[in-house]
Amino acid sequence: MISATHLHAMLIHFPIALLLAGFFSESLGLLFKKDFFHKAGYFLLILGTIGAIVAYITGNLAGSGIEEGPLLIPVELHETAGGITLLLAMLTTVVYSVILYLKHAKSWLKWVGFLLFLTLSVAILRTGYLGGQLVFTHGAGVELQLPDFSN
């Protein structure tokens, strides 16, 4: 049966990829001054933010039973980083929505949005690193199944 831990592990890679690809696309848009890359970055940002909401919910469910023990601090660090990342994703989405839909083409506002997207990308990398540490260093969610040698 699929648990919240498994579901979180299956879903989390989509918002990571979407948001980082969105930042890459936005970077290309600024570099080459092509509207296509700005729009692609914006839509990837929206999809990645929706995915981040789902990933955050499944992550909270996966870590909800940990109230003590050696995993408590690493799980809390990852959960806090995930919350900050989610808030940054939502804030970045709002800022880009204002920029694109209200036609605020002021150069300084575009740079504020870009710096916010950069900060979001760094937060994604940190949260992913902490999640990787949970699995690969602390063994969170890993179930050892030894082979049955009785046959």
DOZAZA-395898 format. One record per residue (C-alpha): residue number from 0; residue in one letter; x, y, z. Coordinates in steps of 0.05 Angstrom, whole numbers, padded with zeros to 5 digits. Each point is the difference from the previous one (the first is absolute). Example, Ala and Ser with C-alpha at 12.3 -4.5 7.8 and 13.67 -1.06 7.14 Angstrom:
// DOZAZA-395898
(node 0,'A',(00246,-00090,00156));
(node 1,'S',(00027,00069,-00013));
// end
This chain:
// DOZAZA-395898
(node 0,'M',(00000,00000,00000));
(node 1,'I',(00024,00070,-00015));
(node 2,'S',(00014,00041,00063));
(node 3,'A',(00007,00076,00006));
(node 4,'T',(00075,-00010,00001));
(node 5,'H',(-00002,-00037,-00067));
(node 6,'L',(-00048,00051,-00029));
(node 7,'H',(00044,00058,00022));
(node 8,'A',(00062,-00033,-00031));
(node 9,'M',(-00037,-00012,-00065));
(node 10,'L',(-00029,00070,-00006));
(node 11,'I',(00055,00046,00025));
(node 12,'H',(00044,-00006,-00062));
(node 13,'F',(-00052,00033,-00045));
(node 14,'P',(-00003,00068,00035));
(node 15,'I',(00076,00000,00008));
(node 16,'A',(00010,-00011,-00075));
(node 17,'L',(-00056,00048,-00021));
(node 18,'L',(00023,00057,00045));
(node 19,'L',(00074,-00007,-00018));
(node 20,'A',(-00018,-00005,-00074));
(node 21,'G',(-00043,00062,00008));
(node 22,'F',(00059,00038,00030));
(node 23,'F',(00045,-00023,-00056));
(node 24,'S',(-00052,00022,-00051));
(node 25,'E',(-00008,00068,00034));
(node 26,'S',(00076,00008,00000));
(node 27,'L',(00001,-00014,-00075));
(node 28,'G',(-00056,00051,-00009));
(node 29,'L',(00041,00054,00034));
(node 30,'L',(00064,-00020,-00036));
(node 31,'F',(-00030,-00003,-00071));
(node 32,'K',(-00058,00048,00012));
(node 33,'K',(-00050,-00051,-00028));
(node 34,'D',(-00072,00003,00024));
(node 35,'F',(-00009,-00075,-00012));
(node 36,'F',(00049,-00017,00055));
(node 37,'H',(-00034,00048,00049));
(node 38,'K',(-00068,-00031,-00013));
(node 39,'A',(00027,-00071,00003));
(node 40,'G',(00034,00017,00066));
(node 41,'Y',(-00064,00028,00028));
(node 42,'F',(-00042,-00061,-00018));
(node 43,'L',(00053,-00046,00028));
(node 44,'L',(-00001,00042,00063));
(node 45,'I',(-00076,-00009,00006));
(node 46,'L',(00003,-00075,-00011));
(node 47,'G',(00059,-00008,00046));
(node 48,'T',(-00034,00040,00055));
(node 49,'I',(-00062,-00043,-00005));
(node 50,'G',(00044,-00062,00004));
(node 51,'A',(00037,00030,00060));
(node 52,'I',(-00066,00008,00037));
(node 53,'V',(-00016,-00074,-00011));
(node 54,'A',(00071,-00021,00018));
(node 55,'Y',(-00002,00042,00064));
(node 56,'I',(-00066,-00032,00021));
(node 57,'T',(00025,-00071,-00013));
(node 58,'G',(00066,00017,00035));
(node 59,'N',(-00038,00023,00062));
(node 60,'L',(-00040,-00064,00000));
(node 61,'A',(00063,-00041,-00008));
(node 62,'G',(00035,00033,00059));
(node 63,'S',(-00060,00007,00045));
(node 64,'G',(00015,-00061,00044));
(node 65,'I',(00070,00021,00018));
(node 66,'E',(-00002,00033,00069));
(node 67,'E',(00066,-00024,00029));
(node 68,'G',(00062,-00038,-00017));
(node 69,'P',(00059,00010,-00046));
(node 70,'L',(-00042,00021,-00060));
(node 71,'L',(-00036,00057,00036));
(node 72,'I',(00050,00056,-00013));
(node 73,'P',(00016,-00019,-00073));
(node 74,'V',(-00075,-00006,-00015));
(node 75,'E',(-00014,00067,00033));
(node 76,'L',(00056,00033,-00040));
(node 77,'H',(-00027,-00029,-00065));
(node 78,'E',(-00071,00019,00017));
(node 79,'T',(00020,00072,00017));
(node 80,'A',(00040,00006,-00064));
(node 81,'G',(-00059,-00028,-00039));
(node 82,'G',(-00047,00051,00031));
(node 83,'I',(00047,00057,-00017));
(node 84,'T',(00007,-00026,-00070));
(node 85,'L',(-00075,-00006,-00009));
(node 86,'L',(-00011,00071,00025));
(node 87,'L',(00054,00025,-00048));
(node 88,'A',(-00032,-00037,-00058));
(node 89,'M',(-00068,00030,00015));
(node 90,'L',(00030,00070,00009));
(node 91,'T',(00040,-00006,-00065));
(node 92,'T',(-00063,-00022,-00036));
(node 93,'V',(-00038,00060,00025));
(node 94,'V',(00056,00048,-00019));
(node 95,'Y',(00005,-00029,-00070));
(node 96,'S',(-00075,00003,-00008));
(node 97,'V',(00001,00074,00017));
(node 98,'I',(00058,00011,-00049));
(node 99,'L',(-00032,-00038,-00058));
(node 100,'Y',(-00074,00014,00008));
(node 101,'L',(00001,00072,00024));
(node 102,'K',(00052,00018,-00052));
(node 103,'H',(00050,00027,00050));
(node 104,'A',(00059,00000,-00047));
(node 105,'K',(00044,00041,00046));
(node 106,'S',(00071,-00027,-00003));
(node 107,'W',(00010,00001,00075));
(node 108,'L',(-00063,-00041,00012));
(node 109,'K',(00024,-00053,-00050));
(node 110,'W',(00066,-00004,00039));
(node 111,'V',(-00037,-00006,00066));
(node 112,'G',(-00039,-00058,-00030));
(node 113,'F',(00064,-00032,-00027));
(node 114,'L',(00036,00007,00067));
(node 115,'L',(-00061,-00031,00035));
(node 116,'F',(00001,-00058,-00050));
(node 117,'L',(00075,-00008,00013));
(node 118,'T',(-00013,-00002,00075));
(node 119,'L',(-00054,-00051,-00012));
(node 120,'S',(00048,-00043,-00040));
(node 121,'V',(00051,00001,00056));
(node 122,'A',(-00054,-00018,00050));
(node 123,'I',(-00021,-00059,-00044));
(node 124,'L',(00071,-00025,-00002));
(node 125,'R',(00008,00006,00075));
(node 126,'T',(-00066,-00035,00014));
(node 127,'G',(00017,-00055,-00049));
(node 128,'Y',(00068,-00009,00033));
(node 129,'L',(-00031,-00006,00069));
(node 130,'G',(-00051,-00050,-00028));
(node 131,'G',(00056,-00040,-00031));
(node 132,'Q',(00037,00000,00066));
(node 133,'L',(-00063,-00028,00033));
(node 134,'V',(-00001,-00059,-00047));
(node 135,'F',(00074,-00014,-00015));
(node 136,'T',(00031,00019,00067));
(node 137,'H',(-00055,-00015,00050));
(node 138,'G',(-00038,-00054,-00039));
(node 139,'A',(-00068,00034,00007));
(node 140,'G',(-00054,-00038,-00037));
(node 141,'V',(00048,-00057,-00016));
(node 142,'E',(-00025,-00070,00017));
(node 143,'L',(00051,-00054,-00001));
(node 144,'Q',(-00026,-00066,-00027));
(node 145,'L',(00050,-00055,00006));
(node 146,'P',(-00005,-00058,-00048));
(node 147,'D',(-00036,-00062,00023));
(node 148,'F',(00052,-00055,00004));
(node 149,'S',(-00046,-00051,00032));
(node 150,'N',(-00016,-00034,-00067));
// end
